[in-house]
Amino acid sequence: MKANPYIFWAIDAKSDKVLWYYNFSSYEQNLGGLDDSSSAYSDGTVVTSYTIHINNESMVECLVAFNADNGKIIWALKKGVGPIPPHLESPSPVIFNGIVFHDSPVGILYAVNLSSDKVMWEHKTGFTTSNVDIIKGKYVVIQNETGCLFVFTLSGLVKLIKTPVMSGPVNLLVTLNSLFLVGVNGIIDVIPIDSII
């Protein structure tokens, strides 16, 4: 088989056999490609994202959910048109309590019902390159490239914290008591969990 940046593969980890695949280029034109991020899995559903280029300056971010057993699309969500960011990296989707959290390169964090494509809420975050993290089973955090740390409950925004850390393509590190932020500007910050929730 030849490599193809527009094919999403499901491969059996034990036998290395292809279980199913989906060729996005058969159904979409002007693909930017599958995002360079991991997919997420929960309850028989696998979720990934991809981009469609409108022109040299604009794109659409899409989120798609597959039945993990047979590769049939359960739902697909086009998440709006936005500018192509300078470093097109889409954070991996995160699934928690039946909610898919995905921050698109166009700078909007979406909370989507896993079993449907119903958007439960959305919030403008600006460009991010790390996926969300879950704290204490009820808080969702993500940081944008300017250092703003967004803290949400499962139902929406709780607070915004400005930090001196310019985030890069790394995830936040959550421990029992602390949140570690590592920046491309050489700054590392540690925030006590209790101070942000």
Backbone bond lengths (Angstrom), bond angles and torsions (degrees), N, CA, C in turn:
res aa  C-N    CA-C-N  psi(-1)  N-CA   C-N-CA  omega(-1)  CA-C   N-CA-C  phi
1 M - - - 1.441 - - 1.527 110.46 -
2 K 1.321 115.17 143.43 1.459 120.05 176.39 1.524 109.44 -92.22
3 A 1.312 115.28 149.62 1.464 119.94 176.20 1.518 109.46 -68.84
4 N 1.321 115.93 144.20 1.451 121.73 178.90 1.519 107.62 -146.49
5 P 1.334 118.55 121.05 1.464 119.93 -176.58 1.527 114.36 -73.80
6 Y 1.327 117.14 0.19 1.453 119.66 -178.10 1.529 112.52 -112.84
7 I 1.309 117.81 10.09 1.459 121.51 179.82 1.519 109.51 -109.83
8 F 1.333 115.56 130.16 1.456 122.33 175.66 1.529 106.88 -100.42
9 W 1.316 116.62 122.08 1.466 122.69 -173.78 1.523 111.54 -107.38
10 A 1.331 116.59 142.00 1.469 122.66 168.07 1.526 105.57 -116.07
11 I 1.320 115.69 115.97 1.460 121.41 -174.66 1.525 109.42 -121.86
12 D 1.329 116.69 133.44 1.452 121.88 177.03 1.526 108.83 -67.51
13 A 1.326 117.40 122.15 1.468 121.66 -175.56 1.526 112.49 -67.92
14 K 1.321 118.01 -26.34 1.466 120.56 -179.14 1.523 112.65 -83.80
15 S 1.323 116.56 -42.86 1.460 119.61 -174.49 1.527 113.77 -101.12
16 D 1.314 118.47 -11.01 1.470 124.31 -174.90 1.521 113.14 64.32
17 K 1.318 117.84 16.23 1.460 121.23 178.87 1.519 110.18 -86.18
18 V 1.330 115.13 144.02 1.457 121.07 176.07 1.523 108.14 -73.18
19 L 1.322 116.69 120.69 1.456 121.23 177.93 1.529 110.48 -82.09
20 W 1.317 115.49 -43.56 1.456 122.77 176.15 1.519 107.91 -167.02
21 Y 1.330 114.65 165.58 1.464 119.25 174.18 1.519 108.55 -149.61
22 Y 1.321 114.77 160.25 1.455 120.90 177.92 1.515 107.86 -131.40
23 N 1.335 116.35 122.64 1.453 121.93 -179.15 1.532 109.00 -97.58
24 F 1.338 115.91 100.30 1.457 120.60 -177.93 1.521 112.17 -61.64
25 S 1.331 117.85 -31.48 1.466 119.72 -177.59 1.528 112.03 -69.02
26 S 1.318 118.60 -14.35 1.460 121.14 175.12 1.524 111.90 -76.21
27 Y 1.339 116.62 -17.95 1.463 120.33 -173.45 1.525 114.06 -121.24
28 E 1.317 117.88 -17.14 1.460 121.57 -177.46 1.525 109.74 -127.27
29 Q 1.302 116.94 146.19 1.462 122.21 174.79 1.528 108.67 -102.60
30 N 1.310 117.63 157.99 1.470 123.49 175.15 1.523 113.84 58.18
31 L 1.309 115.10 40.26 1.466 118.47 179.78 1.515 111.42 -66.55
32 G 1.324 114.68 137.93 1.456 120.16 169.54 1.516 108.22 -83.87
33 G 1.308 115.99 -18.67 1.457 121.81 177.91 1.506 111.77 114.57
34 L 1.327 113.29 169.71 1.454 118.93 172.19 1.513 107.03 -67.29
35 D 1.304 116.89 143.29 1.460 119.55 -178.68 1.521 110.30 -68.90
36 D 1.318 114.56 147.68 1.463 120.56 -179.46 1.524 109.80 -80.13
37 S 1.298 115.68 61.25 1.451 120.83 -179.41 1.518 109.03 -146.52
38 S 1.303 115.13 162.27 1.463 120.58 179.21 1.514 110.05 -73.42
39 S 1.311 114.94 156.27 1.456 119.99 172.88 1.532 107.92 -88.74
40 A 1.313 117.09 175.16 1.465 122.33 177.90 1.521 108.19 -125.55
41 Y 1.346 116.20 148.89 1.465 121.49 -177.90 1.526 109.72 -130.66
42 S 1.337 116.08 138.81 1.459 121.93 172.73 1.514 109.29 -162.40
43 D 1.309 116.49 136.08 1.473 122.96 171.85 1.525 113.94 48.51
44 G 1.338 117.70 45.30 1.458 121.07 176.69 1.514 115.24 79.72
45 T 1.338 116.74 8.78 1.463 121.32 -179.73 1.521 109.32 -122.36
46 V 1.331 116.30 134.64 1.463 121.24 174.84 1.532 107.64 -115.83
47 V 1.329 115.64 134.97 1.466 121.40 -175.87 1.523 109.10 -121.01
48 T 1.328 116.87 135.04 1.458 121.88 175.86 1.533 108.14 -141.78
49 S 1.320 115.49 176.62 1.461 119.05 -179.44 1.526 110.25 -134.44
50 Y 1.336 114.96 160.13 1.459 120.95 177.12 1.516 108.74 -153.23
51 T 1.323 116.16 167.70 1.459 120.54 -179.26 1.529 111.04 -121.52
52 I 1.322 114.37 151.02 1.460 122.61 173.33 1.524 105.88 -121.59
53 H 1.316 117.48 125.04 1.464 120.82 178.68 1.522 109.19 -86.49
54 I 1.327 115.36 125.86 1.460 121.58 177.75 1.526 108.98 -81.70
55 N 1.337 115.59 -45.19 1.463 123.27 176.86 1.531 106.70 -156.47
56 N 1.312 118.80 -165.57 1.465 121.05 -177.81 1.523 113.58 -71.17
57 E 1.312 117.45 -8.17 1.461 120.50 -176.80 1.521 114.41 -121.67
58 S 1.340 118.08 -16.95 1.470 121.25 -173.91 1.522 111.75 -126.11
59 M 1.321 114.47 151.69 1.458 120.87 179.71 1.526 110.60 -147.76
60 V 1.326 114.70 165.07 1.454 122.48 173.05 1.520 106.63 -119.48
61 E 1.311 116.51 132.03 1.466 122.12 174.77 1.521 107.57 -94.91
62 C 1.326 116.83 134.12 1.456 121.68 -178.64 1.525 109.96 -124.39
63 L 1.304 115.81 144.17 1.455 123.18 177.11 1.518 106.41 -120.24
64 V 1.321 117.66 133.91 1.457 120.59 -176.62 1.525 110.06 -135.62
65 A 1.345 115.35 140.21 1.458 122.22 178.75 1.528 109.23 -115.79
66 F 1.342 115.47 130.28 1.463 122.21 179.44 1.521 110.05 -112.92
67 N 1.330 115.78 150.29 1.458 120.76 165.19 1.522 105.63 -70.47
68 A 1.320 117.77 120.72 1.464 121.52 -174.23 1.522 112.76 -67.18
69 D 1.320 118.46 -22.50 1.464 121.12 -178.85 1.520 113.52 -80.18
70 N 1.352 116.45 -39.48 1.464 118.04 -172.75 1.534 114.81 -124.10
71 G 1.338 118.14 -4.53 1.462 120.78 177.26 1.508 115.84 79.94
72 K 1.330 117.99 6.07 1.465 119.51 177.94 1.528 109.37 -74.14
73 I 1.318 115.08 140.53 1.457 119.94 179.07 1.525 109.32 -72.86
74 I 1.331 115.73 126.79 1.461 121.89 175.92 1.523 108.94 -85.25
75 W 1.316 116.18 -45.70 1.456 121.99 176.29 1.515 109.81 -158.80
76 A 1.332 114.78 158.57 1.462 122.14 175.49 1.518 107.17 -139.48
77 L 1.325 115.50 137.28 1.449 121.25 -175.37 1.522 109.42 -128.93
78 K 1.328 116.13 119.48 1.468 120.46 173.33 1.521 106.04 -90.18
79 K 1.340 115.33 122.32 1.459 120.19 -168.14 1.517 114.25 -100.85
80 G 1.285 118.21 27.43 1.458 120.31 173.01 1.511 114.54 98.96
81 V 1.323 114.64 158.52 1.461 122.65 -179.38 1.520 109.06 -92.48
82 G 1.330 115.57 139.52 1.454 121.02 177.03 1.511 110.00 -153.57
83 P 1.335 115.87 173.77 1.465 119.33 178.38 1.528 110.99 -70.28
84 I 1.318 116.69 148.76 1.461 120.34 174.55 1.522 106.92 -73.21
85 P 1.341 117.70 119.66 1.465 119.47 -178.76 1.524 111.10 -69.77
86 P 1.336 117.28 159.24 1.468 120.17 -178.03 1.531 113.00 -61.87
87 H 1.320 117.01 -31.49 1.469 121.68 178.50 1.519 106.58 -125.35
88 L 1.317 115.65 90.16 1.460 120.62 -174.33 1.523 109.58 -70.43
89 E 1.285 115.96 93.64 1.452 123.36 175.05 1.513 106.80 -129.66
90 S 1.292 116.62 125.62 1.456 119.71 178.31 1.516 108.26 -104.50
91 P 1.327 117.36 125.00 1.453 118.90 177.66 1.526 110.84 -60.60
92 S 1.319 115.49 152.51 1.466 120.03 176.96 1.514 110.43 -66.10
93 P 1.335 117.13 145.55 1.455 118.37 172.42 1.528 109.36 -68.72
94 V 1.315 116.24 152.28 1.465 122.80 175.73 1.520 106.71 -126.22
95 I 1.335 116.30 133.52 1.463 120.60 178.68 1.522 108.04 -112.21
96 F 1.335 115.57 128.27 1.460 121.11 178.38 1.522 109.04 -147.64
97 N 1.325 116.49 128.21 1.470 122.44 178.63 1.530 112.64 52.58
98 G 1.333 116.68 40.69 1.458 120.41 177.88 1.514 115.13 75.37
99 I 1.348 115.97 13.47 1.464 120.61 179.11 1.528 108.56 -119.49
100 V 1.333 116.22 131.61 1.464 121.78 174.62 1.527 107.07 -94.23
101 F 1.339 115.67 122.56 1.464 120.83 175.27 1.519 107.23 -105.60
102 H 1.326 116.10 126.48 1.459 119.44 179.89 1.514 109.55 -147.41
103 D 1.319 115.59 124.96 1.452 121.27 177.29 1.520 107.37 -100.96
104 S 1.307 115.49 117.35 1.460 119.93 -174.74 1.518 111.06 -82.93
105 P 1.337 117.32 158.51 1.460 120.31 175.74 1.526 113.28 -60.96
106 V 1.324 117.38 -17.43 1.463 119.30 176.70 1.521 111.33 -79.11
107 G 1.346 118.02 -2.46 1.457 121.99 171.31 1.513 116.47 90.81
108 I 1.317 117.61 30.70 1.462 121.04 177.31 1.534 108.53 -128.78
109 L 1.339 115.80 128.06 1.463 121.25 175.06 1.522 108.02 -88.47
110 Y 1.323 115.51 127.16 1.459 121.84 179.35 1.522 110.09 -111.23
111 A 1.331 115.80 142.32 1.458 123.11 168.63 1.530 105.25 -115.17
112 V 1.338 115.58 114.39 1.467 121.44 -172.40 1.521 109.20 -122.24
113 N 1.325 116.79 136.24 1.452 121.41 176.23 1.526 109.31 -62.95
114 L 1.336 117.28 128.27 1.469 121.63 -176.25 1.524 112.55 -63.42
115 S 1.328 118.59 -36.16 1.459 119.88 -175.07 1.531 113.54 -85.67
116 S 1.332 116.44 -8.69 1.469 120.57 175.15 1.530 106.81 -142.58
117 D 1.300 116.80 179.95 1.464 118.04 176.95 1.522 110.62 -99.51
118 K 1.335 117.19 24.58 1.464 121.15 -179.25 1.525 109.94 -70.51
119 V 1.334 115.31 120.33 1.463 120.87 175.91 1.522 106.97 -78.67
120 M 1.349 115.20 117.23 1.462 120.57 -178.51 1.530 110.45 -79.71
121 W 1.326 116.36 -39.28 1.458 122.85 173.17 1.508 108.92 -163.97
122 E 1.320 115.33 163.30 1.457 121.83 175.97 1.521 108.19 -145.01
123 H 1.339 115.51 151.92 1.464 119.60 -179.14 1.522 109.67 -147.74
124 K 1.315 116.50 134.02 1.467 120.79 178.54 1.530 108.79 -72.67
125 T 1.326 115.79 124.23 1.469 121.53 -179.31 1.518 112.26 -115.08
126 G 1.322 117.83 -17.49 1.460 120.04 -167.69 1.523 107.56 81.58
127 F 1.317 116.71 177.91 1.469 120.47 -174.77 1.525 111.44 -66.16
128 T 1.319 115.22 132.57 1.460 122.51 174.79 1.517 108.32 -128.97
129 T 1.313 116.72 157.56 1.465 119.99 176.36 1.520 112.15 -127.32
130 S 1.325 117.52 -4.23 1.462 119.97 177.24 1.519 109.28 -110.68
131 N 1.327 115.73 154.49 1.451 118.54 178.09 1.529 110.08 -80.34
132 V 1.325 116.09 170.08 1.459 120.18 178.82 1.520 109.63 -70.66
133 D 1.313 114.82 157.68 1.463 121.93 171.89 1.521 107.53 -122.58
134 I 1.326 115.88 150.38 1.457 121.90 179.76 1.528 107.51 -106.78
135 I 1.317 116.24 131.08 1.463 121.86 179.75 1.521 109.22 -115.91
136 K 1.329 115.40 128.05 1.467 123.46 175.40 1.529 112.59 53.61
137 G 1.316 116.86 27.98 1.459 121.07 175.02 1.513 116.06 70.37
138 K 1.344 117.89 5.94 1.458 117.91 -179.72 1.515 115.76 -145.73
139 Y 1.312 117.67 -3.04 1.459 120.69 178.25 1.523 109.99 -118.99
140 V 1.320 115.25 141.87 1.456 122.90 179.44 1.524 106.65 -116.09
141 V 1.347 117.00 128.63 1.468 120.02 179.19 1.521 110.06 -126.51
142 I 1.332 115.14 145.80 1.458 122.22 174.02 1.523 107.17 -153.64
143 Q 1.327 116.11 149.08 1.451 121.43 -178.64 1.522 109.27 -120.18
144 N 1.344 116.56 141.20 1.449 118.84 177.75 1.533 111.10 -97.47
145 E 1.328 115.69 177.93 1.470 120.47 -173.33 1.522 114.03 -68.02
146 T 1.332 118.07 -18.08 1.464 119.96 179.15 1.523 112.54 -91.01
147 G 1.329 117.43 -2.56 1.459 121.20 177.69 1.512 114.56 103.39
148 C 1.328 118.87 -3.23 1.469 120.53 179.16 1.525 109.77 -71.95
149 L 1.321 115.70 128.69 1.462 122.30 177.34 1.520 107.64 -104.06
150 F 1.322 116.35 121.17 1.457 122.52 -179.31 1.521 108.43 -99.42
151 V 1.323 116.58 131.33 1.460 122.20 178.55 1.527 107.37 -118.72
152 F 1.324 116.16 122.70 1.461 123.03 -178.73 1.520 109.98 -121.94
153 T 1.330 117.00 156.53 1.457 121.23 160.71 1.524 104.52 -93.03
154 L 1.309 116.84 -178.69 1.459 118.61 178.64 1.524 111.61 -66.70
155 S 1.331 116.92 -13.07 1.459 118.98 -179.36 1.535 114.62 -107.75
156 G 1.346 119.06 -1.46 1.459 119.12 175.56 1.519 114.04 150.37
157 L 1.343 116.31 -175.62 1.458 123.42 -173.81 1.525 112.63 -64.44
158 V 1.336 114.94 135.68 1.456 122.04 175.40 1.520 109.86 -108.37
159 K 1.354 116.33 -49.80 1.462 118.56 -179.55 1.514 111.11 -158.23
160 L 1.334 113.63 161.95 1.453 123.11 178.49 1.522 106.91 -123.45
161 I 1.340 116.88 129.01 1.459 122.24 -178.48 1.518 108.33 -121.97
162 K 1.333 116.72 123.75 1.470 121.44 176.50 1.523 107.94 -84.98
163 T 1.348 116.21 125.40 1.463 121.38 178.64 1.529 108.87 -118.48
164 P 1.338 117.68 162.53 1.465 120.11 177.52 1.526 113.10 -83.59
165 V 1.330 116.46 1.95 1.463 121.74 -173.59 1.519 110.41 -92.09
166 M 1.333 116.95 119.38 1.460 122.40 175.81 1.530 107.13 -87.91
167 S 1.321 116.83 105.34 1.466 119.56 -171.98 1.523 111.41 -69.14
168 G 1.316 114.33 149.31 1.458 121.94 176.67 1.514 108.99 -121.63
169 P 1.309 116.74 -158.94 1.470 119.82 -176.15 1.535 112.69 -80.69
170 V 1.321 115.79 51.36 1.470 120.62 175.10 1.522 107.62 -132.59
171 N 1.318 115.71 155.45 1.453 120.12 178.55 1.514 110.65 -85.65
172 L 1.316 114.56 159.06 1.452 120.47 170.59 1.522 107.51 -66.93
173 L 1.308 117.29 151.05 1.459 121.71 176.49 1.513 107.86 -109.07
174 V 1.325 116.21 117.37 1.450 122.09 -179.32 1.523 108.33 -105.90
175 T 1.343 115.90 126.38 1.453 121.11 173.45 1.529 107.52 -114.38
176 L 1.297 117.13 -174.68 1.455 120.80 -179.32 1.525 111.99 -60.22
177 N 1.335 116.30 -37.74 1.457 120.33 -174.44 1.520 115.71 -117.36
178 S 1.327 117.98 -12.71 1.468 120.18 -170.28 1.521 112.64 -137.83
179 L 1.330 113.80 157.44 1.458 122.27 173.29 1.526 106.70 -119.24
180 F 1.341 116.71 121.77 1.461 122.31 -179.24 1.524 108.95 -100.81
181 L 1.337 115.87 131.19 1.456 122.57 177.03 1.522 107.37 -118.12
182 V 1.334 116.90 128.46 1.467 121.88 -179.70 1.519 107.61 -118.81
183 G 1.322 116.28 124.58 1.450 119.62 -173.86 1.507 114.90 -108.41
184 V 1.334 115.53 154.54 1.458 121.37 174.89 1.525 110.47 -73.28
185 N 1.340 116.96 -11.33 1.461 121.49 177.31 1.532 111.69 -89.99
186 G 1.355 116.83 10.94 1.461 121.03 176.39 1.513 114.47 84.08
187 I 1.323 117.88 4.35 1.462 120.78 -179.45 1.524 109.67 -99.11
188 I 1.323 115.28 135.67 1.460 122.60 172.68 1.517 106.28 -118.31
189 D 1.312 116.60 130.49 1.465 121.21 -178.94 1.518 108.41 -126.65
190 V 1.306 116.05 144.60 1.464 122.52 176.46 1.516 107.38 -123.19
191 I 1.310 115.73 123.65 1.465 121.47 -178.50 1.527 108.42 -116.39
192 P 1.343 117.73 127.51 1.470 119.32 175.53 1.536 110.01 -62.23
193 I 1.331 116.80 134.35 1.470 121.90 -178.90 1.525 110.32 -55.70
194 D 1.332 117.32 -43.28 1.454 120.15 -176.54 1.523 113.18 -60.83
195 S 1.327 117.94 -23.32 1.468 119.71 -179.04 1.520 112.97 -82.54
196 I 1.329 117.71 -11.86 1.469 118.48 -178.99 1.511 113.55 -109.65
197 I 1.332 117.55 -8.95 1.479 118.67 179.97 1.514 111.31 -110.90
